[in-house]
Amino acid sequence: MKLEVCANSYQSAFNAEKAGAHRIELCSELSLGGITPSYGLIQKVTSELTIETFVLIRPRSGNFVYSEDEFEIMKQDIVKCKSLAVNGIVSGVLRKDNTIDIERTEELISLTYPLPFTFHRAFDLITNPIDGIKKLIELKVNRVLTSGQQNKALEGISLLKELNQQFGHQIIILPGSGINSNNVYEFKKAGFTEVHASASSKIEESSALSFDGITQTVSDSEEIKRILNVITSSQNSY
């Protein structure tokens, strides 16, 4: 089983590599669900670290229905990311009726090629996940990051198992949201080949230094190691 860590800064990416994570999803503003990171951050990570790096392409927080201008930004971001030698792209687009925007998503996949493409947690908002997975398979999406349409992946594990059993041989089902060292064995036991976790901890700081009241977080090397210990152990006492 592979561990993908959601890294929101250079320090988080560094910590993930140091702890032995297999891959990162690089983004900014985890408190907003993640948005596209800066080019400076992407370049520093890809030039100074060796960990496999997928980049989130999401121009803003909120829903996944984008204007023409926003969609153009997303396309330009993918082109720029490829020039910075990233290893994969994480993105996706929905329609107003909460179905996958096939045409726009296909365009993003085409721009991403030959790099792998992950359809992100916009999937958790669609009305028909079985039909949605079938469409993503037709589009040749490599993996889908999902919590099983629940707030936390453990709560959505029934749907996640169903998707993995039916379609896991055609697309990687990547469980994410709330996965940690205390519950990751449930996903290993269920037969998933990859999991996604932020494995983050809060950075202690003076409230006087915080402009917006949002607490800064960073990927925790020790928690990443604990998760890896569980998923790489041949035997567990769980």
N, C-alpha and C positions, 0 to 999 in steps of 0.2 A: 504494500500500500504506500502511495506517495502522499506527502504533505505539502499543500500549497498554503503559504502564509500571505495574508493580506497586509502589505507593507505600506504605511502612509507617510514615510519619510526615508531619507538616506539612512538614518540610524536604525530604523526598523528593518530595512533591507540588509544592512550590515549584520544586525543581530540574527536575522533569519539565516543568513549564510554561515555565520559563525557557529550557530547551533546545529547546522546540518540539514535544514529544510531542503526539500527537493526543488521548490519553485516559489516565486513570489508573484502576486498580483499587485503591481505598483499603482498606487492611486494617491489622492489627497483628500482631506476632509472626511475621515471615516464617520464623524458625527453626523454628516449629511448623507450617509450612505455611499460615499465615495464619488469623486469626480476626477476628470483627467488631470494627471500631475503635470508640472511644468516641464518644459524641454530641458531646463538646466538640471532638474532632478533626474530625469530619464538618462541624460548623457552621463552624469556622474555615476549612476548605478551601473550602466552598461559598460562604462570604460574602466571602472575601478573594482567592480565585483565580478565574480564568475557564475553566480547563481542564475539559473534560468529565469528570465524576466518576461512576464506577460504584462501588458499595460492596459488599464481601464480607459476606454474611450466613452466618456459621458460628459457633455459640455456644461451641465448644470445639475443641481439637485431637483427634486420633484418628480414629476411623471416621466414617462419614456416616449411621449408623443412630441415630436420635434418639428419646429418651423423649418422652412427651406434654408434660412440663414444658419440655424443651428446644425442642420444636417450637413451643410457645406463645411462648417467648422470641423465636424466629426471626420469627414473624408480627408480634409487637409491634415488633421492630427494623425490619422493612420499613415499617410504618406510620410510625414515627418518622423514618426516612430520607426518606420522601416529604415529610414536613412540613419537612425541612431542605433541600429543593430539590435533591436529588441527581438525576443524569441516568439512572441505571440500577442494576439489582440483579444481583449474582452469587451464586448459591446452588445448592442441589440436595440431594436426599435419596435414600438407597438403602434397600433391604430387606436383611435378614440374609443372603439368598442371593445378594447382589451383583447384583441387578437394580434398575432405577430404580423408586423408589416413586412410581408414577404419580399416585395420589390426592393425596399430600402435595405433590409438586412442582407439580401443577396448582393446588393451593390457594395456593402461594407465587406462582405466575405471576399468578393472579387478583388477589392483593393488590398485586402490582407494577404491574399495568396502570394507566395506559397507557404506563408506562416500559418500555424493553427489558429482557429477562431473559436472562442468560447462565448456562447450566448449567456448573458449574465442573469441576475435575479429578476429582471423584468418578466422572466418566465413565471414567477410566482404570482403574477397579477393576471395571467391569461385565464379565460373562462373554461377552456377545455385542454387540460395538460396532455392527454393522450394524443389528441389531434395535433397539438402543438409540437410534441416530440417527433411525430411522423413528418411534419413539415420541416423541422430542423434537420432531420436525417436526409430528406430529399435535397436540402440545401448544402449537404455535406459539412454541416457544423461538426467540429471535433468533440466538443463537450458542452454540457449545460450546467451552470452553477445554480443550484436551487435548494431551498429549505423545505421542499415538499409542500409549498404553498401555505406554510404556517410561519409564525413568527420565529420559531427556532427549529432547526433541522431535526432534533430529537422528537419534537411534537409532530413533525411531518414524516416520520420514518416509514410509516405504512405506505404512503404514496411513493416515497423514494424507493422502497424495496420493489414495489410493483413496476415502476419505471425501469429499474435496473434489471429485473428479471425478464421483462418483455423486450427491452431495447438495449440493454447493456452491451450486447455484442455488436451494435451498430453505432453507438454514441456513448461517450463516457458520461455517466451521471455523477456529478461532483457535488456531494452534500456540503452545505455551508450555512452558517449562522448559529452561533452559540456552541460550536464544537470545541471541546477542551479535553484535557488529560483525564478528567473524571468520566467522560461519556464516549470518548472516541472508540473504545473497544466495541461498543454496540454497532458501530458502522463497519468495523473490521469483521466482526462476527457475521454481519449481514452480507458480506461479500463485495463491498465496494472496493474499487481499486485505488481511489484517490479521495482525499477529504480537504476541505478548505477551512482555515481558522485564522482569526486575527491574533490570537494568543497574546493579547496586549495587556499592559498594565498602565495605570495612571502615573504621570510624572508629578511629583510633589513640587508645588510652586506657590509663591505668595499670591493671594487673591489680588493684590495691588498690581501685579504684573499682567493680569488677564483682562483684556479689553472687552471681550464678549461673554465672559463667564463660562466658556467651554473649556473643559479640562483637557490638557494635552495627554495623548497616550502614545506608547511606543511598544513595538513587538518585544516580548519578554523572552530572552534566550533560554532561561531556565524552564519556562512553561513549554516552549517549543521542544526542548530536550525531553521533557516528561511525555509529551504527546508522541514523539518519535520512539521513545522507549516502549510505549504501549503497542504501537503499530508494527514495530520490528521484532518484538518478543515472540518467540515460537510458542511459548506457553504463558497463560495468564491465570491469575487466581481470582478473576472477576466472577 
